[in-house]
Amino acid sequence: MPVVLLCGGKGTRIKEMTETIPKPMVRIGEKPIMWHIMKGYSHHGFNNFVICLGFKGHVIKEFFLNYECMNSDFTVDLGKKDNISLHNSHDENSWKVTLANTGEEAMTGSRIKQIQKYIQSDIFMLTYGDGVCNVDINRLLDFHLSHGKIGTVTGVRPPSRFGELLVEGDLVRSFSEKPQTSEGRINGGFFIFNKEVFNYVTEAENCIFEREPLEQLAIDGELMMYQHDDFWQCMDTVRDMQLLEKLWQEKKAPWKKWGNKVTADVF
């Protein structure tokens, strides 16, 4: 079951970081945020990725082309045809990554339609390349299989724009920098779709998935929401990036679940 990542946008709201690299390559710790997202899926047993490339897509291609050497010790035997010997492996040996050029100007719906040829299964997962979450992917999949509709979207409670004060009188008892709001839900990505969703999108560059395609799915009664009340954070601004970096450096990153073994119910 493939996981499709939308990684082609220009990241104009975080332009300070995206003049030379695409937004999914902005690093949290030592790795791009895209890698963190993929590690989350891999932790739940999903290792087949299709990445939709656009703006500065060559940077993402180079990242994966050089991944083995950059994450391993190796010996170069000059003068031989097969001259590189890797000495130690990384934890991503099970990953299979398809890198698809979907156009620098294409909108999300167009990108999804263009990678249809790489989707052989009846069901696939889809998310954005700039947001992390601690949603249980296997429970999300169980929910999708239970309702029989074309699509499932993870509905999240967005972080507040302002710090939250919990007080007793004038005494501050706790402060939370960016708490999740208690009211309302938004599209948090982390979708699951049956292949019929391809009937709702076109390759036209101006096909925006979040508009007519998702709106029509809802009108047709074919879109369900999985409620996620725990951590979710997109990286829209430099401040968002700094928050994620702070959580990572302090070893308090809620999205980091890998390292704890799980068994995926994958078919």
Stockholm file with secondary structure:
# STOCKHOLM 1.0

chainA/1-267         MPVVLLCGGKGTRIKEMTETIPKPMVRIGEKPIMWHIMKGYSHHGFNNFVICLGFKGHVIKEFFLNYECMNSDFTVDLGKKDNISLHNSHDENSWKVTLANTGEEAMTGSRIKQIQKYIQSDIFMLTYGDGVCNVDINRLLDFHLSHGKIGTVTGVRPPSRFGELLVEGDLVRSFSEKPQTSEGRINGGFFIFNKEVFNYVTEAENCIFEREPLEQLAIDGELMMYQHDDFWQCMDTVRDMQLLEKLWQEKKAPWKKWGNKVTADVF
#=GR chainA/1-267 SS CCEEEEECCCCGGGTTTCSSSCGGGCEETTEEHHHHHHHHHHHTTCCEEEEEECTTHHHHHHHHHTHHHHTSCEEECTTSSSCEEECSCCTTTTCEEEEEECCSSCCHHHHHHHTGGGCCSSEEEEEETTEEECCCHHHHHHHHHHHCCSEEEEEECCBCSSCEEEEETTEEEEEESSCBCSSCCEECCCEEEEGGGGGGCCSCTTCCTTTHHHHHHHHTTCEEEEEECSCEEECCSHHHHHHHHHHHHTTCCTTCCTTSCCCCCCC
#=GC SS_cons         CCEEEEECCCCGGGTTTCSSSCGGGCEETTEEHHHHHHHHHHHTTCCEEEEEECTTHHHHHHHHHTHHHHTSCEEECTTSSSCEEECSCCTTTTCEEEEEECCSSCCHHHHHHHTGGGCCSSEEEEEETTEEECCCHHHHHHHHHHHCCSEEEEEECCBCSSCEEEEETTEEEEEESSCBCSSCCEECCCEEEEGGGGGGCCSCTTCCTTTHHHHHHHHTTCEEEEEECSCEEECCSHHHHHHHHHHHHTTCCTTCCTTSCCCCCCC
//
